[in-house]
Amino acid sequence: MSDWGPVVIAVVLFVLLSPGLLIQLPGRHHFVEFGNLHTSAMSIVVHSIIYFALITLFVIVIGVHITTD
C-alpha cells in the first residue's frame, strides 16, 4: 500500500500558494494583491512560511492519509 496523502497535499498547497498566482502577500502596492502574477523576495519568504506551517499541520498534526492498493 502506498500513502499518497502527503504528496497530494504538498502539490495542491504548492500550486495554491505560489506567490502571485492567486494571492500575493505582501503585494507591491497593497498588503494583499490578487492574481497579479508578480512576485518579490518578501512574498516568497511569507508564502514559504505559510506553506511550511500548512504542510506541517496537515501531514504531521492531522495525519492525512490517502492509501492505494
Residue pairs with C-beta under 8 A, 6 or more apart in sequence:
1 67
1 68
1 69
2 67
2 68
3 65
3 66
3 67
4 66
4 67
4 68
5 59
5 64
5 65
5 66
5 67
6 55
6 59
6 64
8 66
9 55
9 58
9 59
9 64
10 55
10 59
13 51
13 54
13 55
13 58
14 51
15 21
16 22
17 47
17 50
17 51
17 54
18 47
19 25
19 39
19 40
19 43
19 44
19 46
19 47
20 35
20 36
20 37
20 38
20 39
20 43
21 35
21 37
22 34
22 35
23 32
23 33
23 34
23 35
24 32
24 33
24 34
24 36
24 38
24 39
24 40
24 43
25 31
25 32
25 43
25 46
25 47
25 50
26 32
26 40
26 42
26 43
26 46
27 33
27 36
27 43
28 36
28 38
28 40
58 64
